[in-house]
Amino acid sequence: MRVYLGSDHAGFELKNRLVTWLAEQGHEAVDCGPAVFDPKDDYPPYVLRAAERVAADPDSLGVVIGGSGNGEQIAANKVRGVRAALVWSEETARLAREHNDANVISLGARMHTPEEAVGFVEIFLGTPFFGEERHVRRIGMISRYEETGELPPLPEEESGPAGSRG
């Protein structure tokens, strides 16, 4: 699997460790930067490049890394076609794929040991999307909003005054 990675200075060491680990596991790791450690690095140039490459390569996944992972997730989600999830446990890594068909995860390098982070990435890469109707429906709502800017109808707008969805 092709995996695009991007980070800031806080995630630099973990990104490099993940690039090595991914290659050892037989994945194609694409390092979108930074190439050298600079304590003044900003994450958007690297994270947005990684996210854009994932969006343009439908069979790929991405990992973005910062101190907490919050800003990186926000930035990645600005790229049309990206569904980035902040991951902080094995369960959130699994659910990001199973329920949300996330194609990018964001990790906080200051929040986890390198071993934990590798475990989260391993689970993320190894978990398929369930494809259950409710999850497909929800992702479809988000995708339509991303494309058109139109809000999904409220349940009561779909089913009348009773609000039941049958």
N, C-alpha and C positions, 0 to 999 in steps of 0.2 A: 504494500500500500504506500502511496505517496503521502507524506505528511509535511505540511508547511509550518515552520516555526518562526516566531518573532517575539522580541522581548524589549525591555528597557535595561538599564544598568542593574536594577535589583534582581532581575531574572536572568541576567547574562550567564552566570555559572550553571544554573539549572538548565537553561536552554542548551548549552554546550554538552552537558551530561546527557540530556535527552537525545540530542543528535547522535551521539555515540551509541547510546542504548538502542535507538531505533535501527541504526545500521546493523548492529549485532543481531537484532531480531529479524533481519532480512527486509526491512522497510526502506523505502527511499526517503531519506530525510532531506528536506530542502530548507536550508538556513537563510531566512530573509533578513537576518541581522539583529543586532549589530555584530560586526566582525571583530571589533576590539572593545574592550571595556573602557567606558568613559562615564564617570560619575554624574555627568551633566546630560546624559542621553535622555531624550524624550521618547516615550513609547509609540506615539501615533505613526511616525514614518515607517517603523518596522512592523507593527501590528496590522496597520492598514494594508501594507504590501502582502503580508501573509494571508490576510482575509480575502483580498482581491484574487489572489492566486487560487485559494480554495473555491471561491465562487465561480471561477473560470474553468475549474477542473473538477467536474461532478463526481469523479471516483476517488477523490482525495479527502483528507481530513486535515485539521489544523490545530495547533497548540500555541497559545499566546501566554506570555508569562510576565508578571511584574511583581511588585512587592506584595500587594494584596490580591491582584488579579482583577480588581473592580474596574479600573480605568481601561484596562486592556479589553475586557468583555464589552464595555460600552463602545469603545472604538470599533471593535470587530463587528458589532451589531449594526453599525452605520453602513456597512457594505451590503448592498442589495444581494439577496440570496444566501446570506450567512445567518445561521442560527447558532450563536455562541452562548455557551452555558458556563457560569462560574462553578467550578468543581472544588469541593472541600472534603469529600469523603468518597469511599468506594461506592456507596449507594447513589450519590449525586452523579458520579461518573457513569454508572450503569443507566440510571433513569434519563440522563441527558440524551442517550442514544435510543433507549427502548421507547420512551414516550414522546420525546421532542425531535427525534431525528437530527440532533445537533450535529453540525459538521465542523465546529470549532469548540474547543474547551479553553477556558482561561484558568490559570493556576497562580496562586500567590506563593512566591518563593520564600517569603518571610513567614508564611503560615504553616509550612509543612517541611518535613525532612525530605531530602532528595529521594529516599527510598519510598516514602509515601507518595510523592509526586509521580515517580515511575509506575507505581502500582495503579494510580488513577488513570494514567495514560494507557497502560496495558488493558485495563477494564474497558475504557472508552473505545479503543481500537478493536477490541474483541467482542463487543456487544452489538448485535444487529438491531435495527429499528423493528419494533413489533408489527407496525402496520395496521393496528386495530383501527376500526372505523372512527372511533371518537378521537384518536390521536391524529389521524389523517384529516379529519374535519377541522380540528383546531389549527393545525399547521396550515391548512388551506385558507382559513380565515386570516391568519397573519400574513400569508403570502399575497392574498388579494388586497389587503390593506396596504402592504408595501408597494404593490403595483399601482393601485388606483387612489389611495388615500381615503377610500370610503370605509366607514366603520361597519363592522358586522352588525346585523340586526340583533336587537335584544330578544331574549326568548319570548317575551309577551308580544313582540311585534310579529313573530313567526306563527304563533299559535293562538292568538286572540287573547281575550281578557283573562281566561283561566290561567294562562302561563304554562300550561302543560305542553311537553314536547313529545309525548307519546313514545 
